[in-house]
Amino acid sequence: MRGAVPRLSLALLAAESGARLCAIIHYLVRGQLGWFGLTIACLVPGYAAQLLSMLWFRADGHPPGCWLLALHLLQLGLWKRYWDVLRAEAGGGAGEVLAQLGDVCVLRLLEALLQTLPHLLLQAYVVVAVDPAGFIPGVSAGLSLLSLAWALVSYSHLTCLLRPGHLSPPAAVILCLLLWRTGMLGTRVLALVLFARLYSFWVFAVAGVHWLLMSFWLVAQQTDIVAQPCRWRLFNCLLGAVYIFCYINVRPGPSKTRVAVFYAVSTWNILCCTWM
């Protein structure tokens, strides 16, 4: 199953990028410059993952030449990393493959959260509130949802491989994880989009309260994944924003209690939205 992960990740990344490009052209041709500009703007946060990829290439002893720099400027840096993983599987050792797969899975998750998720929210809002018959925005939103869910699943798959004595989970487990992540993300995105359609900017107040609760909760857990105090606070704030949509386990050990708390707060948030 491990060999299929980078291939499927690369295929979904290509499909998502193609659908996003079609959505950009769609808005431009129809003269919807507002949605065109917002869709372009969703690309900008993805450069954080490209920059981190460049820094990791330099740290690994690969000086970033003009070709590598051009790939990252075109947001194709992760494509190259997936290609490197596939080449390493053909002739490299298991340790080298796992190290490269770990780098690209973390980078892809970061890119999906910073770039794919805003694009998904935007296209879902267009389909629900602006153009319900819009085929291209709908396809783009669907592929973005699937790609984001797969980025979370591939990250979970990686953490499973890194644990001592753990093997790659079977395909049935991966499929169940993908369905769970897709359903969870889909319902959260749909709830926020419908709330935004009815109450406009009040959705930011509800999401802000959820973000603050999750950030304070993460601080209370004393997560030590980041050592420096300033970066630790920033990490908790960013992860708190991610927790508006999904749960990511960043601490070792059993996570049943933490998952239960996350879903309890999420349910409370949904009830508050309903009462409004």
C-alpha positions as CSV (number, residue, x, y, z in Angstrom):
1,M,0.0,0.0,0.0
2,R,2.9,2.3,0.7
3,G,3.9,2.5,-3.0
4,A,0.4,3.5,-4.0
5,V,0.3,6.5,-1.7
6,P,2.6,8.8,-3.6
7,R,1.0,7.8,-7.0
8,L,-2.5,8.5,-5.7
9,S,-1.3,11.7,-4.1
10,L,0.3,12.9,-7.3
11,A,-2.8,12.0,-9.3
12,L,-5.1,13.9,-6.9
13,L,-2.8,16.9,-6.9
14,A,-2.8,17.0,-10.7
15,A,-6.6,16.7,-10.8
16,E,-7.1,19.4,-8.2
17,S,-4.7,21.8,-9.9
18,G,-6.4,21.2,-13.3
19,A,-9.8,21.8,-11.9
20,R,-8.6,25.0,-10.1
21,L,-7.2,26.2,-13.4
22,C,-10.5,25.5,-15.2
23,A,-12.3,27.5,-12.4
24,I,-10.0,30.4,-12.9
25,I,-10.6,30.4,-16.7
26,H,-14.3,29.9,-16.1
27,Y,-14.6,33.1,-14.0
28,L,-12.4,35.1,-16.4
29,V,-14.3,34.1,-19.5
30,R,-17.7,34.9,-17.8
31,G,-16.4,38.3,-16.6
32,Q,-16.8,37.4,-12.9
33,L,-13.7,39.3,-11.9
34,G,-14.5,39.2,-8.2
35,W,-14.6,35.4,-8.0
36,F,-11.6,35.3,-10.4
37,G,-9.5,37.5,-8.1
38,L,-10.5,35.5,-5.0
39,T,-9.7,32.2,-6.6
40,I,-6.3,33.6,-7.6
41,A,-5.8,34.9,-4.1
42,C,-6.3,31.4,-2.7
43,L,-3.1,30.3,-4.5
44,V,-0.9,32.7,-2.5
45,P,-0.8,30.9,0.9
46,G,0.4,27.8,-0.9
47,Y,3.8,29.5,-1.3
48,A,4.5,28.9,2.4
49,A,4.8,25.1,1.6
50,Q,6.9,25.9,-1.5
51,L,9.3,28.0,0.6
52,L,9.6,25.4,3.3
53,S,10.3,22.8,0.6
54,M,13.1,25.0,-0.8
55,L,14.6,25.3,2.7
56,W,14.4,21.6,3.3
57,F,16.1,21.0,-0.1
58,R,19.0,23.3,1.0
59,A,19.1,21.6,4.5
60,D,19.4,18.2,2.7
61,G,22.4,19.3,0.8
62,H,20.7,20.2,-2.5
63,P,21.5,23.8,-3.4
64,P,18.4,25.4,-5.0
65,G,19.4,26.1,-8.6
66,C,17.4,28.0,-11.2
67,W,15.4,24.9,-12.3
68,L,14.4,24.0,-8.8
69,L,13.6,27.6,-8.0
70,A,11.4,27.9,-11.2
71,L,9.5,24.7,-10.2
72,H,8.7,26.1,-6.8
73,L,7.7,29.5,-8.2
74,L,5.2,27.6,-10.4
75,Q,4.1,25.7,-7.3
76,L,5.4,22.5,-8.7
77,G,7.9,21.8,-6.0
78,L,5.8,19.1,-4.4
79,W,5.3,17.4,-7.8
80,K,9.1,17.1,-8.0
81,R,9.2,15.6,-4.4
82,Y,6.6,13.0,-5.3
83,W,8.6,12.2,-8.4
84,D,11.7,11.8,-6.3
85,V,9.8,9.4,-4.0
86,L,8.8,7.3,-7.0
87,R,12.3,7.1,-8.3
88,A,13.6,6.2,-4.8
89,E,11.1,3.4,-4.6
90,A,12.6,2.0,-7.8
91,G,16.2,2.0,-6.7
92,G,16.6,3.4,-3.2
93,G,16.5,1.9,0.3
94,A,13.5,1.8,2.5
95,G,14.9,4.4,4.9
96,E,15.5,6.9,2.1
97,V,12.0,6.3,0.7
98,L,10.4,6.8,4.1
99,A,12.3,10.0,4.7
100,Q,11.3,11.5,1.4
101,L,7.7,10.4,1.8
102,G,7.6,11.9,5.2
103,D,8.8,15.3,3.9
104,V,6.3,15.4,1.1
105,C,3.4,14.2,3.2
106,V,4.0,17.0,5.7
107,L,4.5,19.6,3.0
108,R,1.4,18.4,1.2
109,L,-0.7,18.6,4.3
110,L,0.5,22.2,4.9
111,E,-0.3,23.2,1.3
112,A,-3.7,21.5,1.5
113,L,-4.6,23.4,4.7
114,L,-3.3,26.8,3.5
115,Q,-4.4,26.6,-0.2
116,T,-6.8,23.8,-0.9
117,L,-9.1,24.5,2.1
118,P,-9.7,28.2,1.3
119,H,-10.3,27.3,-2.3
120,L,-12.8,24.6,-1.2
121,L,-14.7,27.1,0.9
122,L,-14.8,29.7,-1.9
123,Q,-16.0,27.3,-4.6
124,A,-18.5,25.7,-2.2
125,Y,-20.0,29.1,-1.4
126,V,-20.2,29.9,-5.1
127,V,-22.1,26.6,-5.8
128,V,-24.5,27.0,-2.8
129,A,-25.1,30.8,-2.8
130,V,-24.2,32.2,-6.2
131,D,-24.4,29.7,-9.0
132,P,-26.1,26.4,-8.0
133,A,-25.9,25.1,-11.6
134,G,-22.2,25.9,-11.9
135,F,-20.5,22.7,-13.1
136,I,-16.9,23.8,-13.1
137,P,-16.9,25.3,-9.5
138,G,-18.7,22.2,-8.3
139,V,-16.1,19.9,-9.8
140,S,-13.3,22.0,-8.4
141,A,-14.9,22.0,-5.0
142,G,-15.4,18.2,-5.1
143,L,-11.8,17.5,-6.1
144,S,-10.5,20.0,-3.5
145,L,-12.5,18.2,-0.8
146,L,-11.1,14.8,-1.9
147,S,-7.6,16.1,-2.2
148,L,-7.7,17.6,1.3
149,A,-9.1,14.5,2.8
150,W,-6.4,12.4,1.1
151,A,-3.7,14.8,2.4
152,L,-5.0,14.1,6.0
153,V,-5.1,10.3,5.3
154,S,-1.6,10.2,3.8
155,Y,-0.3,12.1,6.9
156,S,-2.0,9.6,9.2
157,H,-0.5,6.8,7.1
158,L,2.9,8.3,7.5
159,T,2.6,8.6,11.3
160,C,1.6,4.9,11.3
161,L,4.7,3.9,9.4
162,L,7.0,5.9,11.7
163,R,5.8,4.1,14.8
164,P,8.2,1.3,15.8
165,G,6.8,-2.1,14.9
166,H,3.9,-0.8,12.9
167,L,3.3,-1.9,9.3
168,S,1.5,-0.1,6.5
169,P,-2.3,-0.4,7.1
170,P,-4.3,-2.4,4.6
171,A,-6.2,-0.8,1.8
172,A,-9.6,-1.2,3.5
173,V,-8.4,0.8,6.5
174,I,-7.1,3.6,4.2
175,L,-10.5,3.6,2.4
176,C,-12.4,3.9,5.7
177,L,-10.1,6.8,6.8
178,L,-10.7,8.5,3.5
179,L,-14.4,8.2,3.8
180,W,-14.4,9.4,7.3
181,R,-12.2,12.5,6.5
182,T,-14.2,13.3,3.4
183,G,-17.5,13.1,5.3
184,M,-16.2,15.1,8.3
185,L,-14.7,17.9,6.1
186,G,-17.7,17.9,3.8
187,T,-20.2,18.4,6.6
188,R,-18.1,21.1,8.3
189,V,-17.6,23.1,5.0
190,L,-21.3,22.8,4.1
191,A,-22.4,23.9,7.5
192,L,-20.2,27.0,7.4
193,V,-21.2,27.8,3.8
194,L,-24.9,27.6,4.6
195,F,-24.4,29.7,7.7
196,A,-22.5,32.3,5.7
197,R,-25.3,32.4,3.2
198,L,-27.9,33.1,5.9
199,Y,-26.0,35.3,8.3
200,S,-23.3,36.7,6.1
201,F,-20.3,37.9,8.2
202,W,-21.6,36.4,11.4
203,V,-19.9,33.2,10.3
204,F,-16.5,34.8,11.2
205,A,-17.7,35.5,14.7
206,V,-18.8,31.8,15.2
207,A,-15.6,30.5,13.6
208,G,-13.5,33.0,15.7
209,V,-15.0,31.7,18.9
210,H,-14.3,28.1,17.9
211,W,-10.8,29.0,17.0
212,L,-10.1,30.7,20.3
213,L,-11.5,27.7,22.2
214,M,-9.4,25.3,20.3
215,S,-6.3,27.4,20.6
216,F,-6.6,27.7,24.4
217,W,-7.3,24.0,24.6
218,L,-4.1,23.2,22.7
219,V,-2.1,25.6,24.9
220,A,-3.5,23.8,28.0
221,Q,-2.3,20.5,26.6
222,Q,1.3,21.8,26.5
223,T,2.1,20.3,23.1
224,D,5.9,20.2,22.8
225,I,6.1,19.7,19.0
226,V,7.7,23.2,18.7
227,A,10.4,24.2,21.2
228,Q,10.6,28.0,20.8
229,P,7.9,29.9,22.8
230,C,7.0,32.3,20.0
231,R,6.8,29.5,17.4
232,W,4.9,27.3,19.9
233,R,2.2,30.0,20.4
234,L,2.0,30.5,16.6
235,F,1.7,26.7,16.0
236,N,-1.1,26.4,18.5
237,C,-2.9,29.4,16.9
238,L,-2.6,27.9,13.4
239,L,-3.6,24.4,14.6
240,G,-6.6,26.0,16.4
241,A,-7.8,27.4,13.1
242,V,-7.4,23.9,11.5
243,Y,-9.5,22.5,14.3
244,I,-12.5,24.5,13.0
245,F,-12.7,21.8,10.3
246,C,-10.9,18.6,11.4
247,Y,-8.9,17.0,14.2
248,I,-5.2,16.3,13.8
249,N,-3.4,14.4,16.6
250,V,-0.1,16.0,17.4
251,R,0.6,14.2,20.7
252,P,1.8,10.6,21.2
253,G,-0.4,8.2,23.1
254,P,-4.1,7.5,23.2
255,S,-6.2,10.2,21.7
256,K,-9.8,9.1,22.6
257,T,-10.3,11.8,25.2
258,R,-9.0,14.5,23.0
259,V,-11.1,13.4,20.1
260,A,-14.2,13.4,22.4
261,V,-13.4,16.9,23.6
262,F,-13.0,18.1,20.0
263,Y,-16.4,16.6,18.9
264,A,-18.1,18.0,22.0
265,V,-16.9,21.5,21.2
266,S,-17.8,21.1,17.5
267,T,-21.3,19.9,18.5
268,W,-21.7,22.9,20.8
269,N,-20.6,25.2,18.0
270,I,-23.2,23.7,15.6
271,L,-26.0,24.1,18.2
272,C,-25.1,27.7,18.7
273,C,-25.3,28.3,15.0
274,T,-28.7,26.6,14.9
275,W,-30.0,28.8,17.8
276,M,-29.0,31.9,16.0
